[in-house]
Amino acid sequence: MTQKVPFIVAELGPDVDPFMLHIYAALAEKERRNISVRTKAALAAAKARGVQLGNPEQAKENKRKADRYAKTLRWSSTWAESDLKRRTRVRKERGKW
């Protein structure tokens, strides 16, 4: 709007007043906020009732994958530490330090 670029809304046509576009945009933003508030309230109410949200099977699979990945990270960091210690020891023995 501020750049004077024509903005055409198909339902309103090319001759719509920029003020009306601002009104529609403000209403859309307000509705977006209302939807967010309603969704958060509904999820909180469901959680209070003890409803388990999400897919438990998918959660288990995600946890298995995360644990497997964490194990590879632990192994690689352990390997990196031992490799670093070995290289440091070799340098000290050769008198490079």
The 8 nearest C-alpha neighbors of each residue, nearest first, counted from 0:
[[1, 2, 3, 4, 17, 6, 5, 21],
 [0, 2, 3, 4, 17, 5, 6, 21],
 [1, 3, 4, 0, 5, 6, 17, 7],
 [4, 2, 0, 1, 5, 6, 17, 7],
 [3, 5, 2, 6, 0, 1, 7, 17],
 [6, 4, 3, 7, 0, 13, 2, 17],
 [5, 7, 4, 8, 0, 13, 3, 17],
 [6, 8, 13, 9, 12, 5, 11, 15],
 [7, 9, 11, 10, 12, 6, 13, 15],
 [8, 10, 12, 11, 7, 13, 6, 15],
 [9, 11, 8, 12, 7, 13, 15, 14],
 [12, 10, 8, 9, 15, 13, 7, 14],
 [11, 13, 9, 14, 8, 10, 15, 7],
 [12, 14, 7, 15, 11, 8, 9, 6],
 [15, 13, 12, 16, 11, 7, 17, 8],
 [16, 14, 13, 11, 12, 17, 19, 20],
 [15, 17, 18, 19, 14, 20, 13, 21],
 [18, 16, 20, 19, 21, 15, 0, 22],
 [17, 19, 21, 16, 20, 22, 15, 23],
 [20, 18, 22, 21, 17, 16, 23, 15],
 [21, 19, 17, 23, 22, 18, 24, 16],
 [20, 22, 24, 18, 19, 23, 25, 17],
 [21, 23, 19, 25, 20, 24, 26, 18],
 [24, 22, 26, 20, 25, 21, 27, 19],
 [23, 25, 21, 27, 26, 22, 20, 28],
 [26, 24, 28, 22, 27, 23, 21, 29],
 [27, 25, 29, 23, 28, 24, 30, 22],
 [28, 26, 24, 30, 25, 29, 23, 31],
 [27, 29, 31, 25, 26, 30, 24, 32],
 [30, 28, 26, 32, 31, 27, 25, 33],
 [29, 31, 33, 27, 32, 28, 34, 26],
 [30, 32, 28, 34, 29, 33, 27, 35],
 [31, 33, 35, 29, 30, 34, 36, 28],
 [34, 32, 30, 36, 35, 31, 37, 29],
 [33, 35, 37, 31, 32, 36, 38, 30],
 [36, 34, 32, 38, 33, 37, 39, 31],
 [35, 37, 33, 39, 38, 34, 40, 32],
 [38, 36, 40, 34, 35, 39, 41, 33],
 [39, 37, 41, 35, 40, 36, 34, 42],
 [38, 40, 42, 36, 41, 37, 43, 35],
 [41, 39, 37, 43, 38, 42, 36, 44],
 [42, 40, 44, 38, 43, 39, 37, 45],
 [41, 43, 45, 39, 44, 40, 46, 38],
 [42, 44, 46, 40, 41, 45, 39, 47],
 [45, 43, 47, 41, 46, 42, 40, 48],
 [46, 44, 42, 48, 47, 50, 43, 41],
 [45, 47, 49, 43, 50, 48, 44, 42],
 [48, 46, 44, 49, 45, 43, 50, 42],
 [49, 47, 45, 46, 50, 44, 43, 51],
 [50, 48, 46, 47, 51, 45, 44, 52],
 [49, 51, 46, 45, 48, 52, 47, 44],
 [52, 50, 49, 53, 46, 45, 55, 54],
 [53, 51, 50, 54, 46, 45, 55, 42],
 [54, 52, 55, 51, 58, 57, 56, 50],
 [53, 55, 57, 56, 58, 52, 51, 59],
 [56, 54, 58, 57, 59, 53, 52, 51],
 [57, 55, 59, 58, 54, 60, 61, 53],
 [58, 56, 60, 54, 59, 55, 61, 53],
 [57, 59, 55, 61, 56, 60, 62, 54],
 [60, 58, 62, 56, 57, 61, 63, 55],
 [59, 61, 57, 63, 62, 58, 64, 56],
 [60, 62, 58, 64, 59, 63, 57, 65],
 [63, 61, 65, 59, 60, 64, 66, 58],
 [64, 62, 60, 66, 61, 65, 67, 59],
 [63, 65, 67, 61, 62, 66, 68, 60],
 [64, 66, 62, 68, 67, 63, 69, 61],
 [67, 65, 69, 63, 68, 64, 62, 70],
 [66, 68, 64, 70, 65, 69, 63, 71],
 [67, 69, 65, 71, 70, 66, 64, 72],
 [70, 68, 72, 66, 71, 67, 65, 73],
 [69, 71, 73, 67, 68, 72, 66, 74],
 [72, 70, 74, 68, 69, 73, 75, 67],
 [73, 71, 69, 75, 70, 74, 76, 68],
 [72, 74, 70, 76, 71, 75, 77, 69],
 [75, 73, 71, 77, 72, 76, 78, 70],
 [74, 76, 78, 72, 77, 73, 79, 71],
 [75, 77, 79, 73, 78, 74, 72, 80],
 [78, 76, 74, 80, 75, 79, 73, 81],
 [77, 79, 75, 81, 76, 80, 82, 74],
 [78, 80, 76, 82, 77, 81, 75, 83],
 [81, 79, 83, 77, 82, 78, 76, 84],
 [80, 82, 84, 78, 83, 79, 85, 77],
 [83, 81, 79, 85, 80, 84, 78, 86],
 [82, 84, 80, 86, 81, 85, 79, 87],
 [85, 83, 81, 87, 82, 86, 88, 80],
 [84, 86, 82, 88, 83, 87, 81, 89],
 [85, 87, 89, 83, 88, 84, 82, 90],
 [88, 86, 84, 90, 85, 89, 83, 91],
 [87, 89, 85, 91, 86, 90, 84, 92],
 [88, 90, 86, 92, 87, 91, 85, 93],
 [91, 89, 93, 87, 95, 92, 88, 94],
 [90, 92, 94, 88, 93, 89, 96, 95],
 [93, 91, 89, 94, 90, 88, 95, 87],
 [94, 92, 90, 91, 95, 89, 96, 88],
 [93, 95, 91, 92, 96, 90, 89, 88],
 [94, 96, 90, 93, 91, 92, 89, 87],
 [95, 94, 91, 90, 93, 92, 87, 89]]
